Amino acid sequence: MGAPAQPPMAWKYCGDQIKRWRAQAGVTREELSRAANYDIESVRSMEAGRRKPSLKLLETADELCDARGMLLGAKDYLVPEKFSSYSRGYTQAESEAIALQAYSALLVPGLLQTEEYARETISNSYPPLDDETVEARVTGRMQRQERLTSSPTVFHGFVIYEVALRAPIGEPGLMKRQLNHLLEIGRLRNVSIQVLPISRAAYSALNGPMVLLETPDHEQLAYVEGQNTGILYADAARVNVIAQRHGMIRTQALSIEETEEFIRGVAEEL
């Protein structure tokens, strides 16, 4: 079992600064708790960096410890990250890629999601994310999609397992709109989408999702993601194996024309 995700260093540093300023000013944790209207364990957790220090606590500590804005200035460093820590290397590579191919097994690929689909899946993450983090993650995902229409990047090679099209994400109207969105995106000249039906024995597809990238320097990269983990490969041998699997999956998927008809049929069933 992997180690649990660690709180961001910004939380720990900010919490430590609150504790140091409080000690320097001779303010007890109990006094800060009462002034901020938090229970003492919440303040202890925020000072230890296990929980994100709130704006309210920063404001109260800044005033109570006469920090003159030194503590309050930390708020800009506590803004939630738009992407999970394990995927940041990938999202950076994606933002620079000149070509991308992907296979998605259980969900519609993030680059092809509607905002409401993205919000539904992100807001139902577990452990739950706070509202601010949900908004940041949704915004980040939508910003990634701008490359579909504003860059010369080639996205020929999205393959989606049929399961992802039939998974009951949100209410039926949400999924119907998502499927219609796929039909619209699939008409872009630099995008191609294929569906892999569950009726076809594509064993390579059972190994999970994958993404293949080509950098501006024509370096080939591969990204594989799992439960709270993601690995970006640059090693040619590893990338080659993943590329072969993706190629096999594409040969077993429906054609672009068949895919359009298939998606339209699934949407009509909802």
N, C-alpha and C positions, 0 to 999 in steps of 0.2 A: 504494500500500500504506500502511495506517495505521501510526502509530508504535506500537512495542511497549508493552505495559502497564508502567507504572512501579511500583516497589515502594511500599508504603504509607509515608507520611511518618513514621509511628510507628516503623517499622523503622530509618529513617535517623537519626531523633533519638535513639533508644535506642542505636544503634550508636555514634553520635558521643559520647554521654555515657560509654559504656564506654571509648572511646579517651581521652577527656579525663581521666577519673578514673585510668586506668592511667598516663597520662603524669605526672599530678600526684603519684601515689604512687611514681613511679620504677620501675614494673613494665613489663618488656618484653613484647612480643607473644609471644615465645617462652616466657616464663615463664607467661603466662596460658594459652597453648596446652597446655603440659605439665600444669598444675594442673587444667585442665578436661578433659584427655584428648581434645583436638581437634587435628587437624593445623593448621598455621599458616595455610594458605590458607582454611580454614573460618572461623577467627577473623577473618582479614582481611576476608572477605566479609560477616560479620555486623557488623563495625565499620563497614563502608562502607554498610550498609543494603541490600545486594543480596540478602541472605538474612536471614530473621527471626532475631534473637538468641534463642537457646534459654534456657529457664529454668535449665538447668545452667550455662550461661556467665554468666548474671546472678548466680546464687548464688556462683559461684567468684570472679568479679570483685568482687562486693560484699565478700566476706571478704578477698580478697587486697589490695584497695585501701583497706580499712578505711572503706568507704562508709557503714557503719552503717544499712543498709536503704534508702539513697537510690537505689541502682541496682536493688535487688530490687523496689522499689515500682513499677517500670516494667512489671512483668509484666501488670498489669491493662489496659495500653494495647496489649498485643500479642495480645489475644484475637482470633481470626479474625472477620471480618465475616460476618454471616449472608447477605448479598446481595452480588453482584458490584458493583463501583464504578459501572458504567454503568447499572445497573438501580435504584439506590437512589431516584432521583427518582420512578420509576414505582411502586415498592413503597410509598412514602409516599402517593402519590396513590391507590393501590389500597386502602390501609388506611382511607381516608376516604370512598371513593366510595359513592354511594347506588344506583348502577346500573352494570353491567358487561356488555359483550358481547365475544366473542373468536372468532377463527378460528385454529386450529392446524393446521399442515401436516404435520409430520413426527413430532411427539411429542404425547402426551396432555398437555393443559394442566396447568401446575404446580398450579393450584387443585384439580384433579381426580385427582391422582396418589396412589397408595398410597405408604406410606413405603418399601416395598422397591423399588418402581419408581423413586422419587426417588433412593434410595441407589444403585441400579444405574447410573443415568444420571450422577449427580454424581460418583461415585467413578471413573467411566471418562472423566472430562473429560481434555482434553489441551491444554496440558501438565498432567501429573498434579498433583492437589492433595494436600497432606499430610492425614493422618487427622483431625487436629484441625479443619481447614478443612472437610473433608467432613461431619463431624458438625455443625458450625455451620450449613452450608448446608442440610442435611437438616432440622435443627431449625427454621430459618427458614421453609422451605417448608411444613412441617407447621403452624406457627403461623399462616401466611397463611390456611390452610384453615379456621381456627376461625370466620371470618366467614360461612362458608356456613350455619352453624347458629346462630350467636350474634348476628347482626345483621339488621336489616331490609333489607339490601342486596339488590337484585334482580339475579339472574344469568341472566336470560332472553336467551340468545343465544350459547351455546357451540356452535360448529360445528367438527367434527373431520374432517379428511380421512381417508378410508379407509386410506391408507398408514400413518397413525399407529397404527391398530388392528392392523395386520398386521406391523409392524416387529418383528423378533425381539429384543426387549429381555429379556436374561436368559434363564432357562430357560422352557419352555412353561407351567409351573405359575404362574410369576410373571405372565405376560401373561393367563392365564385369570383369576387373582384380580383383576388390574387391570380387566379387562373387566366382571367381576361387580360391582366397586366402582362403575364408571360407571353400571351399572343401578340400584344403590342410591341414588347421589347424584342421578340423574335423577328420582327419585321425590319429592325435596324440593319443596315448593310454590314456593320462590323460585328454582328452578334448572330450566333447560331445556337439553337436549343434542340436537343434530342431527348426523347423519353425512352427509358429502358423498362419494358413491361415485365411484370413479375412472372409472366408465363414463359419467359425465356431463361434457360439455365445458364445465366452469366455468373459463374462462380467467382470470377475476379471481383465482381461488384460486392460480394459479401464481406470483403476485407475492410470496407468503410470508405469514407470520403477522401478525396485527394484534390490537390490543385497543382498545376504545372505553370511555371512562369518563365518568360524570356526577358532578360534585362536589356537595357539600351546597349550594353557591351556584348550582347548575344550570349550571355551566360545562362545556362539552364538551371532552374531551381525547382524544387518540389516541396510542397507543404502538406503535412498530414496532421490532423487534429483529432483529439479524443476527449474524454472526460477531464475538463480542466487542464488540458495539456495540449501543446502544439509544437511541432518540430519542423523547422525550415532546413531542408537539405540542399547542399551545394555539391556534395560528392557525386561525381559523374556516375559511378556504379549504382548508387542508391537511386539517383534521379532516373537512370535508365530503366530500372526495374519498375518504378512507379509509372513511367511513361508507357512502358509495354502494357501494363495492366489497363491504363486508361485507353490505350489504342484498342485493346481487345474489347473493352466495354463499348466503345463507339461502334465497332463493327456489329455488335449484337443489338444495338439500340435501333429504334425506329428512324427512318429517314426524316429530314426536316419537314417535308410535306406531310408524311404520315403522323408526325408529332403534332403538327398544328391541328389536324383532324382529331387526334386522340384527346388533346387538351380541351378542345371545344366540346367533345362528347362528355368528358368528365364534368365540365362546367355546367352543361345542360342537365346533368343528373341532380345537381344541387338545388 
